[in-house]
């Protein structure tokens, strides 16, 4: 391993596009004239498992792995994954973290009250270290541009601010690797990410009252759904199912308790859970 080589980690969960983002970073580094080694580790990737990709670059690189305390940048596409891998960043290094949360089913300790053991969004664990933190709401920025699925390019834009790679290489890599027909929105998201500052951590919502707050409304964007079956498998009330022709269907809407597990775990942003529409049964209303 060359002493002049540098390391970077990208971390997220299955379905977030971490591997594609890693390929874009590696491609941009190659275009900039570096020797690059890339590796990734992923477990239950299609079921929301942890995914991390190591990249090293420099004049000559033998191993792709960045040891703990050595990475120049950590790009985390999900809050808990950012905390999981923060020890790999060197003192003074940069941490770019999306404040998006994807709560694994195993963290749910009360499926009706939706109490979880998931770490709170608190910048203390990052601020207490000698790091350069940048917290992003990448989904909100991408939504403002017209397509929430370009959120990863927002994160890459922010990462670019910490790496000495000319924009022409970044944009060439994005244009060549993103799905056909999405280059324009991803380039716009990349540029927006470069300009984005750290978000203020929002106030944490008060714990929801336990008990079913009435049937919620399940909205499915069928043109975004790829029928991966994650939502129907994690739904504790069996509200969702795949039909024989492989399409997602809401089979028992009245059973929905609003836990939002399907919405949170959907890698394609294809599900939204709305509060009850019948007056008097919204969460908290009428509680004595």
C-alpha positions in Angstrom: 0.0 0.0 0.0 1.4 3.4 -0.9 1.9 5.8 2.0 0.5 8.4 -0.3 -2.8 6.6 -0.9 -6.0 7.8 0.7 -9.2 6.1 1.7 -13.0 6.7 1.6 -16.0 4.8 2.9 -19.5 4.8 1.7 -22.1 3.2 4.0 -25.8 2.6 3.8 -28.4 -0.2 3.7 -29.5 -2.5 0.9 -31.5 -0.9 -1.8 -30.1 2.6 -1.3 -27.7 2.5 -4.3 -24.5 2.5 -2.2 -22.7 0.3 -4.7 -23.6 2.5 -7.6 -22.5 5.6 -5.7 -19.2 3.8 -5.0 -18.7 3.0 -8.6 -19.2 6.7 -9.5 -16.6 7.8 -6.9 -14.1 5.2 -8.2 -14.7 6.2 -11.8 -14.2 9.9 -11.1 -11.0 9.1 -9.3 -9.7 7.0 -12.2 -10.6 9.8 -14.7 -8.6 12.2 -12.5 -5.5 10.0 -13.1 -5.4 7.9 -9.9 -4.7 4.3 -9.3 -7.9 3.1 -7.5 -9.0 0.0 -5.7 -12.6 -0.5 -4.7 -14.3 -3.2 -2.5 -17.7 -3.6 -0.9 -19.2 -5.7 1.8 -22.8 -6.4 1.9 -25.0 -8.9 3.6 -28.8 -9.0 3.2 -28.6 -6.2 0.7 -32.1 -6.7 -0.7 -33.6 -6.8 2.8 -32.2 -3.7 4.2 -28.9 -5.1 5.4 -25.8 -3.0 6.0 -23.7 -2.2 2.9 -20.3 -0.6 3.0 -17.8 0.1 0.2 -14.1 0.9 0.7 -12.2 2.9 -1.8 -8.5 3.7 -1.8 -6.7 5.9 -4.3 -3.3 7.4 -5.0 -0.3 7.0 -7.3 -0.2 3.3 -6.5 -2.6 1.3 -4.4 -2.4 -2.4 -3.4 -5.4 -2.8 -1.1 -8.9 -1.3 -1.3 -9.5 -1.4 2.5 -9.3 1.7 4.6 -8.2 0.7 8.2 -9.9 2.3 11.2 -8.9 5.9 11.8 -7.5 6.4 8.3 -10.4 7.4 5.9 -10.4 10.9 4.5 -14.2 10.9 4.1 -17.2 8.8 5.3 -20.3 9.2 3.1 -23.2 7.7 5.0 -26.6 7.4 3.2 -28.5 6.6 6.4 -28.1 7.9 10.0 -27.4 4.8 12.0 -24.9 3.6 9.3 -23.0 6.9 9.8 -22.6 6.2 13.5 -21.6 2.6 12.8 -18.7 3.5 10.6 -17.5 6.8 12.1 -14.5 5.2 13.8 -13.0 4.7 10.3 -12.5 8.4 9.7 -9.1 9.9 10.6 -8.9 12.8 13.0 -9.7 15.9 11.0 -11.5 13.9 8.3 -14.9 14.6 6.9 -18.2 12.9 7.7 -21.1 13.5 5.2 -24.3 12.0 6.7 -27.8 11.9 5.4 -30.3 12.4 8.3 -32.6 9.9 6.7 -33.5 7.0 9.0 -34.2 3.4 7.9 -35.2 1.6 11.0 -34.6 -2.2 10.8 -37.4 -4.5 12.0 -35.1 -5.8 14.8 -35.0 -2.4 16.4 -38.8 -2.3 16.9 -39.6 -3.1 20.5 -43.3 -2.3 20.3 -45.0 -2.7 16.9 -48.2 -0.9 17.8 -46.7 2.0 19.7 -43.7 1.8 17.3 -41.1 2.3 20.0 -37.7 1.5 18.8 -34.1 1.1 20.0 -32.9 3.0 17.0 -30.3 5.8 17.8 -31.8 9.3 18.1 -30.7 11.8 15.5 -28.3 13.7 17.7 -25.1 15.3 16.3 -23.3 14.8 19.6 -21.5 11.6 18.7 -20.1 13.4 15.6 -19.6 16.9 17.1 -17.6 15.4 20.0 -14.9 14.2 17.6 -12.2 16.1 15.7 -14.0 15.8 12.4 -15.5 18.0 9.7 -19.2 17.1 9.8 -21.8 17.8 7.2 -25.3 16.6 7.9 -27.7 16.6 5.0 -31.4 16.1 4.3 -30.6 14.7 0.9 -34.1 13.5 0.2 -35.6 16.9 0.8 -33.0 18.5 -1.6 -33.6 15.9 -4.3 -37.4 16.2 -3.9 -37.1 20.0 -4.4 -35.4 19.3 -7.7 -38.2 17.0 -8.8 -37.0 13.4 -8.0 -36.3 12.1 -4.5 -34.4 9.2 -6.1 -31.5 11.5 -6.9 -30.7 11.9 -3.2 -27.5 9.9 -3.5 -26.1 12.4 -6.0 -26.8 15.2 -3.5 -24.6 13.3 -1.1 -21.9 12.8 -3.7 -21.9 16.5 -4.4 -21.2 17.2 -0.7 -18.5 14.6 -0.7 -16.9 16.3 -3.7 -16.3 19.3 -1.5 -13.8 17.3 0.5 -11.9 15.6 -2.4 -9.5 17.2 -4.9 -11.2 16.0 -8.0 -12.2 18.4 -10.8 -16.0 18.6 -11.4 -15.6 17.5 -15.0 -14.5 14.0 -13.8 -17.4 13.8 -11.3 -20.0 14.8 -13.9 -18.5 12.5 -16.6 -18.7 9.6 -14.1 -22.3 10.4 -13.1 -23.4 10.7 -16.7 -21.9 7.4 -17.7 -23.1 5.3 -14.8 -26.6 6.5 -13.6 -29.6 4.8 -15.2 -30.5 5.9 -18.7 -32.6 9.0 -18.8 -31.6 10.2 -15.3 -28.3 12.0 -16.0 -29.8 15.5 -16.0 -31.6 15.2 -12.6 -28.5 13.5 -11.1 -26.2 16.2 -12.3 -28.5 18.8 -10.9 -28.6 16.9 -7.6 -24.8 16.7 -7.5 -24.5 20.4 -8.0 -27.1 21.1 -5.3 -25.2 18.9 -3.0 -22.0 20.9 -3.5 -23.8 24.0 -2.3 -25.7 22.4 0.6 -24.8 23.3 4.1 -25.3 21.3 7.3 -28.9 21.0 8.3 -30.1 21.9 11.8 -31.1 18.7 13.6 -34.9 18.9 13.9 -36.5 18.5 17.2 -37.2 15.0 18.0 -40.9 14.1 17.9 -42.6 13.2 21.1 -43.2 9.5 21.6 -46.4 8.4 20.1 -49.1 7.1 22.4 -49.5 3.4 22.4 -52.5 1.8 20.9 -53.9 1.7 17.3 -54.8 5.2 16.1 -57.3 4.0 13.5 -56.7 2.6 10.1 -54.1 4.7 8.1 -54.1 5.2 4.4 -51.5 3.2 2.4 -50.4 4.9 -0.8 -48.4 2.8 -3.3 -46.6 4.4 -6.2 -46.9 1.4 -8.5 -44.7 3.0 -11.2 -41.8 3.2 -8.6 -42.4 -0.2 -7.1 -40.2 -3.1 -8.4 -42.1 -5.7 -6.3 -39.0 -6.6 -4.1 -41.5 -7.8 -1.5 -39.7 -6.2 1.4 -42.9 -4.3 2.6 -45.2 -7.2 2.6 -42.7 -9.4 4.5 -42.1 -6.8 7.3 -45.8 -5.7 7.7 -46.8 -6.9 11.2 -50.5 -6.7 10.3 -50.3 -8.4 6.8 -51.8 -5.4 5.0 -49.7 -5.9 1.9 -49.1 -8.9 -0.4 -47.8 -9.6 -3.9 -50.3 -10.8 -6.4 -49.8 -13.9 -8.6 -48.6 -11.6 -11.4 -46.0 -10.0 -9.1 -47.6 -6.7 -8.3 -47.9 -5.2 -4.8 -51.5 -5.0 -3.5 -53.0 -3.6 -0.4 -55.1 -6.6 0.8 -56.2 -5.4 4.3 -56.1 -1.6 4.6 -58.3 -1.5 7.7 -55.6 -3.4 9.7 -52.9 -0.7 9.2 -51.8 0.7 12.5 -49.5 3.4 10.9 -46.2 1.9 12.1 -44.7 3.0 8.8 -42.4 0.0 8.7 -43.2 -0.6 5.0 -42.6 3.1 4.2 -39.3 3.3 6.1 -37.9 0.1 4.6 -39.0 0.6 1.0 -35.8 1.2 -1.0 -37.7 2.9 -3.9 -39.8 5.5 -1.9 -42.8 3.7 -3.4 -45.0 3.7 -0.2 -46.4 6.5 1.9 -48.5 6.0 5.0 -51.0 8.8 5.7 -52.8 9.5 9.0 -56.4 8.4 9.3 -58.7 10.5 7.2 -61.8 10.0 9.4 -62.2 12.9 11.8 -61.6 12.0 15.4 -59.4 9.0 14.9 -56.1 10.7 14.0 -53.2 9.8 16.2 -53.7 11.3 19.7 -57.2 12.6 19.0 -59.9 11.5 21.4 -57.4 10.0 23.8 -58.5 10.3 27.4 
